[in-house]
Amino acid sequence: MMESELSRVTDELALAERRVASSRALLGSTASTTGGTELDRLMVELECLTPHADVIVIDTGATRGGFAGRCWQAARAVCLVTTPADAAMLECYTTIKMLSAGDTSLPLYTIINRADEVPAAQDIHARLAATCQRFLGVTVSSLGSMPTCDALSDRFEPCSAAGGDAARGFDRAAEALWAQMQAGA
């Protein structure tokens, strides 16, 4: 009996690994402008992963095209990462406006990256949240902030140097998102 259960679990794990590999291949070859059949296949593969994963994170970058839109539509929650720069905040607001399309049911979250002062990051989030609520009727919750990572400060992505302040910021954000997802489940 134990051997048959172990065999069943091993088979399920192998199937999940094949689906993950397939999804990685699809994600790796899916351009932000991809549409139609490729996106449909990707969404089916991602849906097949849900019994095997608590959370699936897809970084769509700063795009608002078909790929980002389909990911937004399929999501149970959306987290937008922005920086304190005015242009980045405007991009974040515009993304929320365009992709939410007035749907206020999807939980939205922000992380303020490259925010070296927590009170300033909290103020930035509060202004963005107030603007989204006032003009879009959309609630946006904060998952916190990440300081600038000096090791990769010339790159345009959050960095998570092991044990650094940014890594701890990511951990706090992940814990906050997980708690929010559990509370809403």
C-alpha distance (Angstrom), angle and dihedral (degrees) to the residues before:
residue distance angle dihedral
M1 . . .
M2 3.79 . .
E3 3.81 90.8 .
S4 3.80 92.3 52.8
E5 3.82 90.8 49.5
L6 3.80 90.7 48.5
S7 3.79 89.6 48.6
R8 3.82 91.3 50.3
V9 3.81 92.4 49.3
T10 3.80 90.9 46.7
D11 3.82 90.2 51.7
E12 3.81 91.5 49.1
L13 3.79 90.7 49.2
A14 3.81 91.6 49.7
L15 3.82 90.0 50.4
A16 3.81 91.4 49.2
E17 3.82 90.6 48.7
R18 3.81 90.5 51.8
R19 3.81 90.3 49.8
V20 3.81 91.3 48.9
A21 3.82 90.5 49.6
S22 3.79 90.3 47.5
S23 3.80 91.8 48.6
R24 3.80 91.3 47.6
A25 3.78 89.2 52.4
L26 3.80 90.8 48.7
L27 3.80 92.9 46.5
G28 3.79 91.3 46.7
S29 3.79 91.9 53.3
T30 3.81 97.9 37.3
A31 3.77 111.3 102.0
S32 3.79 119.1 -153.8
T33 3.81 87.7 -110.1
T34 3.80 95.6 50.9
G35 3.77 114.9 126.1
G36 3.74 143.2 169.4
T37 3.77 121.2 18.8
E38 3.81 97.4 9.4
L39 3.79 92.2 54.1
D40 3.80 91.6 45.1
R41 3.82 90.0 53.2
L42 3.79 91.4 47.4
M43 3.80 92.6 50.8
V44 3.82 90.9 49.5
E45 3.81 91.3 50.2
L46 3.79 91.9 48.3
E47 3.80 90.7 49.3
C48 3.81 88.9 52.6
L49 3.81 88.9 57.2
T50 3.80 95.1 57.4
P51 3.81 95.9 88.9
H52 3.81 88.5 53.2
A53 3.80 101.4 43.0
D54 3.78 133.7 51.9
V55 3.79 92.9 -155.6
I56 3.79 133.6 11.7
V57 3.80 114.7 -159.6
I58 3.79 120.0 -159.6
D59 3.79 119.7 -175.9
T60 3.79 104.8 -152.5
G61 3.78 92.9 176.4
A62 3.77 120.5 -141.9
T63 3.79 94.6 -37.9
R64 3.77 129.1 118.9
G65 3.80 98.5 -172.9
G66 3.78 131.6 114.8
F67 3.79 96.1 -64.4
A68 3.81 94.7 50.6
G69 3.79 91.0 42.8
R70 3.80 93.7 52.3
C71 3.80 91.4 46.8
W72 3.81 89.1 50.1
Q73 3.83 91.5 50.1
A74 3.81 92.5 49.2
A75 3.81 95.8 44.8
R76 3.79 127.2 104.2
A77 3.82 88.7 -156.0
V78 3.80 136.1 5.8
C79 3.79 126.4 -146.0
L80 3.78 118.0 -165.9
V81 3.79 120.0 -161.4
T82 3.78 116.8 -153.2
T83 3.78 139.4 157.7
P84 3.81 131.3 -126.5
A85 3.82 90.7 -102.0
D86 3.81 112.2 116.5
A87 3.81 92.5 -129.0
A88 3.81 91.3 51.7
M89 3.81 91.7 49.5
L90 3.80 90.6 50.5
E91 3.82 90.1 49.8
C92 3.80 90.0 50.4
Y93 3.82 91.9 50.3
T94 3.81 91.6 46.1
T95 3.81 90.9 50.4
I96 3.80 91.0 51.6
K97 3.80 90.9 47.2
M98 3.80 95.3 48.5
L99 3.79 100.5 39.0
S100 3.79 99.8 38.2
A101 3.81 89.7 53.1
G102 3.79 89.7 -167.0
D103 3.81 95.0 -51.3
T104 3.78 104.7 139.8
S105 3.81 96.3 176.6
L106 3.82 98.2 80.7
P107 3.82 114.3 88.9
L108 3.80 109.3 -120.5
Y109 3.80 125.4 -162.7
T110 3.77 136.3 -179.4
I111 3.76 134.4 -152.6
I112 3.78 117.2 -164.2
N113 3.80 107.4 -143.7
R114 3.81 124.7 -163.1
A115 3.79 89.5 25.5
D116 3.78 106.8 144.7
E117 3.80 94.8 -179.9
V118 3.81 118.4 54.5
P119 3.84 95.8 -153.8
A120 3.81 90.3 52.6
A121 3.83 90.6 49.3
Q122 3.80 90.5 49.5
D123 3.81 89.6 51.7
I124 3.80 91.5 49.0
H125 3.79 91.5 50.9
A126 3.82 91.7 45.9
R127 3.82 91.0 53.4
L128 3.81 92.4 47.8
A129 3.81 92.0 46.5
A130 3.81 92.3 48.2
T131 3.80 91.7 49.0
C132 3.82 92.5 48.8
Q133 3.80 91.3 47.9
R134 3.80 94.3 46.8
F135 3.79 100.0 44.0
L136 3.82 103.7 24.6
G137 3.80 103.4 25.5
V138 3.80 87.2 -127.4
T139 3.81 124.3 136.4
V140 3.80 115.8 -138.9
S141 3.81 120.0 -170.8
S142 3.78 126.8 -159.5
L143 3.79 124.3 -117.5
G144 3.78 91.0 -174.8
S145 3.75 133.5 -108.5
M146 3.78 143.2 -74.0
P147 3.79 124.9 -140.9
T148 3.77 122.1 -129.2
C149 3.79 110.6 -79.2
D150 3.80 105.0 -135.2
A151 3.81 91.7 -161.7
L152 3.81 90.4 65.1
S153 3.80 102.9 17.5
D154 3.82 92.6 133.1
R155 3.81 92.3 58.7
F156 3.78 123.9 86.1
E157 3.77 97.9 -132.0
P158 3.76 135.4 79.0
C159 3.75 111.5 -92.7
S160 3.73 127.5 -147.2
A161 3.79 105.9 -168.0
A162 3.79 103.4 -174.9
G163 3.77 111.7 -89.4
G164 3.80 93.8 0.1
D165 3.78 128.8 129.0
A166 3.81 91.5 -100.1
A167 3.82 91.4 52.3
R168 3.79 90.0 51.3
G169 3.81 88.6 48.5
F170 3.80 90.5 53.9
D171 3.80 90.2 48.7
R172 3.81 91.0 52.0
A173 3.81 91.1 47.6
A174 3.81 92.1 49.1
E175 3.80 91.2 49.1
A176 3.82 91.4 48.6
L177 3.81 91.8 48.3
W178 3.80 91.5 47.6
A179 3.81 90.9 50.4
Q180 3.82 90.6 49.4
M181 3.81 92.0 47.8
Q182 3.81 91.1 49.7
A183 3.80 92.4 47.9
G184 3.81 90.9 51.0
A185 3.82 95.4 44.9
